[in-house]
Amino acid sequence: MAMTFYQQEAANRRKSLLLILIVGVLLGLLGFLVGYATSGSISGAAVITVGAVGLAGLLSAGSYFAGDSLVLAASQARPIGQADQPQLMNVVQELSLAAGVPPPNVYLIDDSAPNAFATGRDPKHASVAVTSGLLQKLDREELQGVIGHELSHVRNFDIRFALLVAVLVGSIALISDLFLRGFLRVGLGGRGRDRGGAGILILIVFVLAILLAIVAPIFARFVQLAVSRQREYLADASSVELTRNPAGLEQALVKIAMDRDVLEVANRATQHLYFVNPIHKFEARASGLMATHPPILDRINRLRALHGAPPLGGAEAMTLAAVD
């Protein structure tokens, strides 16, 4: 039975919220254990947790208000208008109208590798950047699929959502780092030397806090990547909602994934923003990277499910699976 894009959207939103809840619970548990282990009181645990979240939020504020400008500058993107790329601007305007968002600022990256990304804290402060290779290698229907995907990121507030996850993950890393640095400097000290059950309880909590402080940042990072992948699935489904044409987006995914041109301006800090991971598997800089995007084959098969087509198989599926 084919799944509608509304069902896909709802499922991806539920999964994203569940992942956020997991990170929030992990942060609360870590804050409690570290705070109780270091202060011996629940109030101390609350102060440490709130303080870490507040500091991480302040550090993220600069990214929230100025991050889009930095990303566009790092990507060597230049603003363009109707006279520069009339077809692109028409596609952006028609899909913005369909999405119910103001048309974003449009930027061009002079690079033969086909790709695109959206940035901005909300629909009123959004920008979409595309490469010259995207305009040269995709037809109008495929371009609509890509632009619909990027505008869906804007409409779904994915940049803001990603920032929330970053604050939670950053808070976990901050608490863990401060606690472990303090532990390495002073050790257990007098923990657990007090007579009675209270001292033993604090010692147990202290050991649990050490273990969680080591594991939590790694686990939280994996959850952050999982959230990023779920938002990509959501943007794919939302793009089909806007264009009513899953085939255009599917064909764009195939073309971009199979393209061998290297997008030089992409880096580890910006790769998660792009329509398709811009760092190819065959590149040296791909070493050690964790997946920020879902597998191309999985994205395509989900799109095919929207119009009742069977999953890709055979040589074509093997070729697409090999690019991730």
LOTI-393781 format. One record per residue: residue number from 1; x, y, z of N, C-alpha, C, O in turn. Coordinates in pm, whole numbers. Each point is the difference from the previous one (the first is absolute). Layout:
<atoms>
   resi     n.px     n.py     n.pz    ca.px    ca.py    ca.pz     c.px     c.py     c.pz     o.px     o.py     o.pz
    NUM        X        Y        Z        X        Y        Z        X        Y        Z        X        Y        Z
...
</atoms>
This chain:
<atoms>
   resi     n.px     n.py     n.pz    ca.px    ca.py    ca.pz     c.px     c.py     c.pz     o.px     o.py     o.pz
      1       84     -120        0      -84      120        0       88      125        0       88       13       85
      2     -112       79     -179       80      121      -10      -27       93      118     -114       14       45
      3      221       50        3      -14       96      109      -11      140      -59       78       35      -89
      4     -171       45      136      -15      136      -48      108       88       60       61      -34      102
      5      -39      151     -168      101       90       55      -43       56      135       85       34       83
      6     -216      -24      -59      -47       44      132       39     -101      108       41       38      109
      7      -55     -167     -140       39     -104       96      150       -1       23       46      -17      113
      8       32       36     -221      145        7       16       40      120       84       85      -11       88
      9     -146      125     -114       30      120       78      -28      -22      148       83       32       85
     10     -201      -88      -55      -38      -23      140       96      -97       67       40       21      115
     11       -3     -128     -185       92      -99       58      137       61       26       60      -26      104
     12      -10      106     -197      132       61       17        0      104      112       98       12       73
     13     -207       62      -58      -11       96      110       -1      -73      135       65       43       95
     14     -140     -153      -87       -4      -76      126      138      -53       37       41        7      115
     15       31      -58     -214      133      -53       26       96      111       44       81      -21       90
     16      -92      138     -153       87      113       38      -27       43      144       93       22       77
     17     -221      -12      -40      -35       41      136       43     -104      103       41       34      110
     18      -51     -162     -147       45     -106       90      150       10       24       47      -16      113
     19       29       44     -218      145       14       14       35      120       87       92       -7       82
     20     -166      117      -98       22      117       85      -28      -35      145       74       41       90
     21     -181     -115      -66      -35      -41      136      111      -85       61       33       16      117
     22       25     -105     -196      108      -85       48      120       84       44       57      -23      106
     23      -21      122     -188      114       87       35      -33       81      125       86       18       87
     24     -211       31      -77      -39       76      118        6      -83      127       48       47      103
     25      -95     -171     -109        6      -90      116      145      -29       36       36       -2      117
     26       47      -19     -218      143      -26       24       66      118       68       80      -17       92
     27     -113      139     -137       54      120       62      -44       11      146       81       29       88
     28     -211      -53      -63      -50        8      137       66     -102       91       35       32      113
     29      -19     -154     -162       63     -105       81      146       31       28       47      -16      113
     30       24       62     -216      141       34       20       14      116       97       85       -3       89
     31     -169      106     -105        6      115       90      -28      -40      144       66       48       92
     32     -164     -135      -73      -32      -44      135      116      -77       63       38       27      113
     33       17     -124     -187      108      -82       55      125       83       32       59      -13      106
     34      -22       99     -201      119       83       22      -23       99      114       86       18       86
     35     -204       46      -87      -30       97      106       -7      -64      137       51       55       97
     36     -114     -171      -89      -12      -69      130      136      -53       45       33        6      119
     37       46      -56     -215      131      -54       36       95      107       51       81      -26       88
     38      -90      147     -143       92      106       38      -50       85      117       80       60       72
     39     -213      -53      -54      -53       85      106      -70      -78      110      -17       50      111
     40      -24     -171     -142      -71      -80       98     -143       43       22      -62      -38       99
     41        6      118     -193     -137       47       17      -71       10     -134       65       16     -104
     42     -196      -26      106      -80       11     -121        4      143      -54       -1       22     -121
     43        5       75      212        7      140      -44      129       27      -77        2       76      -97
     44      106     -138      142      127       14      -72       -9      -58     -140       55       56      -95
     45     -126     -169       81      -18      -61     -131      -77       93      -93       33       14     -117
     46     -137       50      172      -82       91      -80       82      120      -47      -13       43     -115
     47       96       12      203       80      118      -35       98      -33     -113       15       78      -94
     48       51     -193      102       97      -40     -102      -69      -20     -135       50       46     -102
     49     -165     -114      101      -71      -26     -125      -48      129      -65       20       22     -119
     50      -85       64      199      -51      126      -53      114       89      -49      -11       65     -104
     51      121      -62      179      115       82      -38       60      -45     -132       36       82      -84
     52      -23     -215       65       57      -51     -124      -89       30     -119       49       40     -107
     53     -180      -58      124      -94       29     -109        4      149      -35       -2       37     -117
     54        7       48      220        6      143      -23      125       42      -75       -6       82      -92
     55      121     -139      132      126       35      -67        1      -48     -143       43       72      -90
     56      -90     -195       68       -6      -52     -136      -94       84      -86       26       22     -118
     57     -136       24      178      -93       85      -73       62      132      -40      -21       48     -111
     58       99       12      201       67      126      -31      101      -17     -113       10       83      -90
     59       65     -194       96       99      -26     -104      -66      -24     -136       58       28     -104
     60     -182      -81      108      -71      -30     -125      -72      123      -56      -40        1     -117
     61       23      102      199      -75      119      -44       67       66     -119      -67       45      -93
     62      201      -39       95       72       60     -112      -24      -77     -129      -17       59     -106
     63       15     -191      117      -27      -83     -117     -143       22      -49      -26       -2     -121
     64      -66       22      214     -140       17      -36      -22      127      -83      -75       -2      -97
     65      142      111      136      -23      128      -67       96       28     -114      -34       74      -93
     66      154     -131       97       99       31     -103       48     -122      -77       82       12      -91
     67     -132     -129      128       50     -123      -62      -23       -7     -149       86      -50      -73
     68     -201      101       25      -27       -9     -144       99       81      -81       45      -44     -106
     69       -9      163      156       97       83      -71      136      -68       -6       69        5     -102
     70      -30      -69      211      128      -69        4        2     -118      -96      100      -24      -69
     71     -209      -51       65       -8     -117      -88        5       43     -147       72      -61      -79
     72     -145      165       44       -2       47     -138      137       54      -41       45      -22     -113
     73       22       90      206      133       52      -30      100     -114      -17       83        2      -91
     74      -91     -101      180       92     -115       -7      -23      -80     -128       92      -64      -50
     75     -215       67       -1      -34      -76     -121       25       80     -128      -26      -48     -110
     76       76      172      126       30       87     -114     -124       21      -87        7       -1     -123
     77     -121       19      190     -127       20      -70      -21      149      -25       28       83       86
     78      -79      -51     -206      -28      140      -33     -149       16      -30      -61      -88      -61
     79        3      200      102     -144       20      -22      -31       19     -149       79       58      -74
     80     -194     -109       32      -44       16     -139     -146       45       -2      -70       -9      101
     81       26       56     -216     -138       47      -16      -66      -59     -122       54      -90      -64
     82     -171      141       31      -82      -51     -110       75        4     -133      -10      -93      -79
     83       83      199       55       70       14     -128      114      -99      -15       37      -34     -112
     84       18      -11      224      115      -91       -6      -42     -143      -34       61      -64      -86
     85     -164       14      152      -45     -138      -19     -154       -1        4      -58      -34      103
     86       -6       71     -212     -147       13        1      -72     -131       34      -97        2       75
     87      141     -116     -130      -69     -126       29       11      -34      148     -100      -37       62
     88      218       48       -5       19      -30      142      -88       92       84      -67      -47       92
     89       68      177     -122      -78       94       80     -149      -28      -11      -74       14       98
     90       28      -56     -217     -142      -34      -17      -37     -123       83     -106       -4       63
     91      193      -95      -63      -25     -121       79       -4       34      149      -88      -47       72
     92      182      129      -26        3       40      141     -128       74       37      -58      -25      105
     93       13      117     -192     -119       78       30     -127      -85        3      -83       16       88
     94       68     -107     -184     -121      -82       -6       -7      -99      117     -108      -25       53
     95      223      -30      -13        0      -95      111       -9       71      135      -52      -57       96
     96      101      179      -88      -18       79      122     -148       29       21      -51       -5      112
     97      -17       35     -221     -144       24        7      -72     -128       44      -91        6       83
     98      131     -120     -137      -63     -127       37       27      -35      146      -85      -58       67
     99      205       95      -18       37      -31      138      -56      100       99       -1      -25      121
    100      -47      140     -171      -52      103       88      107       73       78      -23       42      113
    101      142      -27     -174      111       72       65       46      112      -92      -16      -10     -122
    102       75      116      176       54      106      -85      114      -56      -87       75      -85       47
    103      -62      131     -170      112      -46      -83      133       29       68       22      113       45
    104       66     -209      -35      129       21       66       96       78      -90      -23       14     -120
    105      128       34      179      110       53      -80       66     -117      -72       16     -109       57
    106       24      131     -181       56     -108      -81      147       31      -30       35      112      -37
    107       49     -213       55      144       14      -20       49     -106      -98      -58     -108      -11
    108      167      140      -58       60      -93      -94      144      -29       42       76       91       32
    109      -40     -219      -34      137      -44       25       58      -46     -134      -54      -91      -62
    110      160      154       18       59      -34     -129       82     -129       14      120        4       29
    111     -186     -116      -49       66     -129       12      -77     -101      -85     -123        3       -4
    112      195      -91      -65      -63      -95      -91      -69     -115       71      -78      -71      -62
    113      106       50      192      -66     -107       74     -144       40       30      -22      106       59
    114      -77     -186      -97     -140       38       24      -40      -20      146       12     -110       54
    115      -60      217        9      -45      -10      139      -69      129       39       -1       96      -78
    116      -56      -93      198      -71      119       49      -15      -11      150       10     -108       57
    117      -34      223        8      -32       -2      143      -84      121       35       -3       99      -74
    118      -66     -108      187      -78      111       54       55       35      137       50      -87       71
    119      -59      212      -36       43       44      132      -87      118       43      -75       55      -81
    120       84      -18      207      -83      109       53      -82      -47      119      -45     -115        4
    121       24      204       93      -64      -41      125     -151      -15      -11      -61      -67       84
    122       -1      129     -185     -145      -12      -17      -34       39     -144       87       51      -72
    123     -212      -73       28      -34       30     -140       22      146      -41       22       27     -118
    124      -27       65      212       22      140      -34      148       35      -17       33      105      -54
    125       54     -192      100      144       25       -9       69     -120      -65      104      -47       48
    126     -161       -2     -157       49     -123      -62       77       31     -129      -24      100      -67
    127      115     -190       36       77        8     -124       13     -140      -57       13      -98       73
    128      -15       90     -206       24     -126      -70      118       21      -93        3       96      -77
    129       94     -186       83      118        8      -87        5     -124      -87      -18     -112       48
    130       42      131     -177       13     -111      -94      132       15      -74       52      110      -14
    131        1     -221      -33      122        6      -79      -35       18     -148     -110      -33      -45
    132      207       85      -28      -21       14     -144      -14     -137      -65      -70      -15     -100
    133      137      -87      157      -14     -135      -52     -141      -54       12      -45      -75      -87
    134      -26      113      192     -139      -43       18      -87       54     -114      -84      -72      -54
    135      105      198       19      -79       63     -105       33      -57     -137      -86       -7      -88
    136      210      -34       69       42      -53     -130      -43     -145      -21      -26      -41     -114
    137       18      -38      221      -17     -145      -14     -141      -50       30      -31     -115      -29
    138      -54      199       86     -137      -42       33     -100       70      -90       18      116      -37
    139     -126     -188        1     -108       66      -73      -94       69       99       23       -3      121
    140     -129       64     -173      -88       80       86      -68      -83      108       -8       42      116
    141      -42     -161     -152      -69      -83       99       95      -42      112      -37       -1      117
    142      158      -35     -154      100      -39      101       39      118       87       17      -14      121
    143       -4      131     -185       31      121       76     -112       32       98       26       41      113
    144     -151      -59     -154     -113       22       89        8      -92      122      -29       43      112
    145       67     -168     -133       13      -92      112      103       44      100      -23       -7      121
    146      138       54     -169      108       45       88      -41      128       74       18       10      122
    147      -73       86     -195      -40      126       64     -113      -24       98       -5       61      106
    148      -88     -151     -142     -107      -35       93       55      -59      129      -50       29      108
    149      152     -112     -120       66      -58      117       61      109       88      -17       -1      122
    150       88       94     -184       67      105       78     -101       96       63       18       43      114
    151     -123       -9     -187     -103       86       58      -75      -71      112      -51       64       92
    152       43     -195     -100      -62      -76      108       83        9      128      -56        6      110
    153      187       -4     -123       85       23      117      -34      134       65       -6       12      122
    154      -18       88     -208      -35      134       51     -137       -4       67      -16       49      112
    155      -82     -107     -179     -136       -4       52       -9      -82      129      -77       33       90
    156      155     -139      -82       -2      -88      117       88       49      115       12      -68      102
    157       49      186     -119       88       58      102      113      -96       39       34      -14      118
    158       23      -51     -219      104      -99       28      128       61       54       70      -64       79
    159      -37      187     -120      121       64       52      -17       26      149       91      -24       79
    160     -209       75      -42      -28       24      142       -3     -132       78       50       -8      113
    161     -108      -95     -174       -7     -131       64      140      -55       23       30      -54      106
    162       56       67     -209      137      -48       13       75       76      109       84      -56       70
    163     -116      186      -55       65       79      104      -41      -49      138       83       -6       91
    164     -211      -29      -74      -46      -54      128       76     -128       35       44      -18      113
    165      -30      -69     -212       75     -124       24      145       33       35       58      -62       89
    166        0      159     -159      140       37       25       17       54      142      102      -28       64
    167     -200      104      -15        8       52      137       -3     -115      100       79       -2       95
    168     -169      -94     -115       -9     -113       91      128      -84       -4       53      -36      105
    169       -4        7     -225      121      -80      -14      120       76       55       87      -58       66
    170      -82      188      -92      109       82       53       -2        6      152      105        1       64
    171     -225        3       -6      -12        1      146       53     -131       60       68        0      102
    172     -101     -110     -167       50     -130       46      151       -4       -6       66      -45       94
    173      -10       91     -206      146        1      -15       65       91      103      106      -33       54
    174     -169      148      -26       55       95       96        2      -57      141      102        7       69
    175     -215      -64      -26       -6      -60      133      102     -114       12       72       -9      100
    176      -66      -76     -200       91     -113        3      145       46        7       79      -53       79
    177      -45      151     -162      139       47       -4       42       63      132      108      -30       52
    178     -192      117        3       34       65      127       13     -102      113       92        9       82
    179     -182     -103      -79        2     -101      106      124      -88      -11       68      -25      100
    180      -38      -23     -222      115      -88      -17      131       73       24       94      -58       55
    181      -86      184      -95      121       78       28       20       16      151      112      -10       50
    182     -223       37       21       10       12      145       38     -131       65       77       -2       96
    183     -131     -108     -147       32     -130       56      147      -34      -21       66      -51       91
    184      -13       78     -210      140      -30      -28       93       85       84      112      -40       31
    185     -160      160        6       85       89       78        2      -37      149      106        3       62
    186     -221      -37       -7       -6      -24      145      -29     -144       37       18      -39      115
    187      -63      -43     -212      -30     -140       31     -124      -11       86      -78       94       14
    188       62     -211       43     -117      -24       85        6       80      129     -103       31       60
    189      223        2      -16       13       77      125      -60      -75      115       33     -117       22
    190     -118      182       50      -60      -62      118     -134      -62      -28      -72      -34       95
    191       34       16     -220     -130      -55      -33      -14     -141       58       86      -85      -20
    192     -192       63       89      -30     -133       51       69      -33      130      -23     -107       56
    193      109      199       -5       68      -28      125      -87       26      121       28      -47      110
    194     -134      123     -131      -90       26      112      -62     -130       46      -28      -89      -80
    195        8       79      206      -65     -121       51     -149        3      -33      -61      106      -10
    196        5     -224       -5     -144       -8      -25      -32      -12     -146       88        6      -87
    197     -217      -22       62      -47      -23     -136       13      120      -91       12      -16     -121
    198      -15      137      177        5      120      -84      130        6      -79       -1       31     -119
    199      112      -60      186      130        5      -68       10     -105     -109       54       27     -107
    200     -106     -146      134        2     -107     -101      -86       39     -120       37      -24     -114
    201     -155       85      142      -88       42     -108       70      102      -90       -8      -10     -123
    202       75      107      183       70      102      -79      111      -63      -84       23       39     -114
    203       46     -138      174      107      -68      -74      -57      -73     -122       57        6     -109
    204     -170      -73      128      -64      -72     -111      -43       99     -110       23      -23     -118
    205      -85      133      162      -43      101      -97      119       59      -73       -7       28     -120
    206      117       -8      191      121       56      -59       54      -92     -111       36       47     -108
    207      -33     -176      136       49      -96     -100      -94       -2     -121       46       -2     -115
    208     -178        2      140      -97        3     -110       15      128      -82      -12       -1     -122
    209       39      112      192       18      128      -71      122       -5      -91       -4       53     -111
    210      111     -116      157      121      -13      -83      -30      -81     -126       38       39     -110
    211     -106     -152      128      -32      -85     -114      -90       72     -100       23       -6     -121
    212     -125       75      173      -93       70      -89       68      119      -67      -30       31     -116
    213      120       36      186       71      114      -58       89      -42     -116       25       80      -90
    214       22     -204       91       81      -51     -110      -88      -41     -118       32       30     -116
    215     -142      -98      146      -84      -57     -105      -99      101      -59      -27       -2     -120
    216      -27       91      204     -109       88      -42       33       89     -121      -83        8      -91
    217      199       59       87       27       85     -117        4      -77     -131      -44       50     -104
    218       97     -173      108        7      -82     -121     -141      -39      -44      -36       11     -117
    219      -43      -58      213     -137      -41      -30      -82      119      -51      -76      -12      -96
    220       93      127      162      -75      120      -40       36       42     -142      -87       46      -74
    221      213      -60       36       42       35     -135      -67      -91     -102      -44       46     -106
    222       35     -175      136      -69      -92      -90     -147       35      -12      -58      -10     -108
    223       -4       50      219     -141       41       -5      -15      126      -84      -96       12      -77
    224      190       81       91       -4      123      -80        5      -32     -150      -73       59      -78
    225      158     -153       40        8      -41     -140     -129      -68      -44      -45       18     -113
    226      -14      -95      203     -127      -66      -32     -111      103      -22      -83      -16      -89
    227       82      121      171      -98      108      -18       19       64     -137      -97       27      -71
    228      223       -1       34       29       60     -130      -54      -86     -113      -56       52      -96
    229       73     -183      107      -49      -90     -106     -152       -1       -6      -58       -4     -108
    230       -8        8      224     -146        2        1      -54      128      -64     -102       -3      -67
    231      171      115       89      -46      125      -61       19       -3     -152      -75       66      -72
    232      173     -142       23       15      -16     -145     -116      -80      -57      -55       36     -105
    233       17     -143      173     -118      -77      -44     -124       90       -1      -81       -5      -93
    234       68       86      197     -116       89       11       -2      100     -115     -105       27      -58
    235      222       30       25        7       97     -110      -31      -66     -134      -60       63      -87
    236      101     -188       69      -35      -71     -123     -151      -14      -14      -57       30     -105
    237       -7      -76      212     -146      -18       -4      -71      133      -20      -98        9      -74
    238      149       96      141      -62      132      -14       18       56     -140      -87       70      -51
    239      201     -101      -13       23       45     -137     -104      -60      -95      -51       68      -89
    240       21     -197      110     -101      -65      -84     -137       62       25      -82       11      -91
    241       57       30      215     -127       68       31      -12      129      -82     -109       35      -46
    242      222       35       29       -3      128      -71       -6      -20     -152      -73       71      -68
    243      151     -166       16       10      -16     -144     -100     -101      -57      -31        2     -119
    244      -20      -91      206      -87     -111      -43       69      -85     -107      -66      -57      -87
    245      197       47       95       75      -72     -102      120      -70       63      111       53       -6
    246     -129     -172       66      114      -70       62      105      -41     -102      117      -14       35
    247     -157       -5     -161       97      -44     -102      107      105      -23      116      -35      -22
    248     -152      164       26       99      106      -21      107       -1      107      118       11      -31
    249     -160      -25      156       96       -4      111       83     -128       -6      121        3       26
    250     -185     -114      -61       73     -127      -11      109        9     -106      113      -43       24
    251     -145       98     -139       99       12     -108      113       95       39      115      -22      -36
    252     -149      128      111      103       93       45       96      -69       96      121       21       -7
    253     -175     -102       97       86      -74       93       96      -91      -73      118       -6       34
    254     -167      -64     -135       85      -91      -77      111       78      -70      117      -38        7
    255     -154      146      -76       99       77      -75      108       58       91      119       -8      -30
    256     -162       67      141       96       65       90       88     -102       69      120       21       14
    257     -179     -133       29       78     -103       68      105      -61      -91      110      -33       45
    258     -142       17     -173       91      -65      -93      103       96      -60       95      -44      -65
    259     -113      172       87       94       97      -56      134       -9       73        5       -9      123
    260      104       13     -199      133      -20       59       74      131       25      111       -2       53
    261     -169      115      -90       67      127       25        7       28      150      -94      -30       74
    262      205       87      -30       23       27      143      -38      145       33       45       93      -67
    263     -127      -75      169      -38      133       45      105       48       99       -2      -35      118
    264       94      115     -166      118       38       78      -32       84      123       69      -10      101
    265     -174       93     -109      -27       93      110      -68      -69      119       -8       58      108
    266      -41     -180     -128      -66      -71      110      104      -48      101      114      -28      -35
    267     -156       20      162       90      -49      105      -81      -71      107     -122      -12      -12
    268      189      -34      116      -67      -76      106     -105       84       73      -99      -54       49
    269      121      184      -43      -93       87       73     -127       28      -78     -104       27       59
    270      111      -34     -193     -116       36      -81      -62     -117      -75     -105       16      -62
    271      167     -133       66      -47     -111      -82     -144      -41       32      -73      -45      -89
    272       32       60      217     -135      -44       38     -110       86      -61     -116      -41       -4
    273      152      161      -45     -100       91      -54      -43      -39     -142     -111       34      -42
    274      196     -102      -30      -22      -20     -143     -110     -103      -30      -33      -84       83
    275      -22       95     -203     -105      -90      -47       48     -145        2      -71      -89       46
    276      190       66      -95       69     -130        5      137       25       60       60      104      -25
    277      -11     -198      104      132       18       61      102       39     -107       25      -78      -92
    278       34      197      102       91       47     -105      138      -63        4       79       17      -93
    279      -49      -90      200      132      -63       13      -14     -145      -43      -59      -82       71
    280      113       50     -186      -15     -133      -57       80     -104       77      100       31       66
    281     -146     -152      -78       64     -112       70      144      -19      -47       86      -42       79
    282      -58       73     -206      134      -25      -55      101      108       38      119      -15      -27
    283     -165      126       88       90      108       36       78      -31      128      -50      -68       89
    284      172      119      -82       82      -19      120      -63       67      121       13      -50      112
    285      -81      164     -132      -57       72      113     -123      -70       58      -51       41      104
    286        3     -146     -171     -115      -76       51       41      -94      112      -87      -53       70
    287      217       32      -49       47      -93      102      -45       44      139       24      114       39
    288      -87     -203       33      -41       27      138     -131       75       14      -43       27      112
    289      -22        7     -224     -126       73        8     -114      -95       36       -4     -115      -44
    290      -89      166      126     -121      -76       30     -114       52      -87       -3      118      -36
    291      -90     -205        4     -104       33      -97      -93      109       53      -62      -16      106
    292       53      126     -180      -94      108       34     -127      -10      -83      -99       66       30
    293      102     -149     -136     -115      -16      -89      -41     -147       -4       83      -89       20
    294     -210       63      -45      -43     -139      -18       62      -57     -128       41       76      -87
    295      -34     -208       75       48      -60     -125      -86       43     -119     -122        7       10
    296      188       22     -121      -71       43     -120     -104     -103      -43     -113       35      -35
    297      151     -162       38      -93     -106      -43     -124       -2       87     -111      -20      -51
    298      128       41      181     -115        1       90      -91      120      -29     -122      -13        1
    299      182      129      -27      -79      119      -32      -81      -23     -129     -117       37       -8
    300      181      -97      -90      -68      -25     -127     -114     -100       18     -109       19      -54
    301      134     -125      129     -105     -101       19     -118       55       79     -114      -41      -23
    302      140      133      115     -112       63       71      -83       85      -96     -123        4       10
    303      191       63     -102      -73       80      -99      -80      -91      -93     -113       32      -36
    304      171     -144       -3      -71      -93      -88     -124      -57       69     -101      -27      -65
    305      110        9      196     -114      -51       76     -118       98       -3     -115      -42       14
    306      144      171      -33     -107      100       -2      -93      -18     -120     -118       34        8
    307      171      -89     -120      -88      -20     -115      -13     -147      -36      -32      -35     -113
    308       59      -52      212      -26     -142      -17      100      -74      -86      -26     -113      -39
    309      140      175        9      102      -68      -81       80      -96       87       19       26      119
    310       28     -136     -175       80      -95       79      137       58       32       48       88      -72
    311       17     -134      178      134       47       33       98      -32     -113      -17      -98      -72
    312      119      181       59      104      -28      -99       73     -128       37       20      -29      117
    313       20      -46     -218       75     -122       24      104      -19     -108       14       83      -90
    314       57     -192      100       97      -34     -104      122       90       -1       41       54      103
    315       15      -38     -222      126       74      -16      -15      147       38       91       59       58
    316     -207        0      -91      -21      141       33        2       24      149       59       97       47
    317     -123     -184       28       -2       12      147      140      -18       57       40       72       91
    318       36     -168     -146      136      -26       49       90      120      -27       84       36       82
    319     -103       26     -198       81      118      -34      -30      116       95       92       66       47
    320     -220      -41      -19      -37      108       89       44      -27      143       42       91       72
    321      -51     -218      -30       43      -36      136      149       23       17       46       29      111
    322       29      -41     -217      146       12        8       47      144       17      113       24       41
    323     -199       73      -74       44      140        9       -2       51      143       64      102       28
    324     -135     -167       65       -9       45      139      110      -62       84        9       26      120
</atoms>
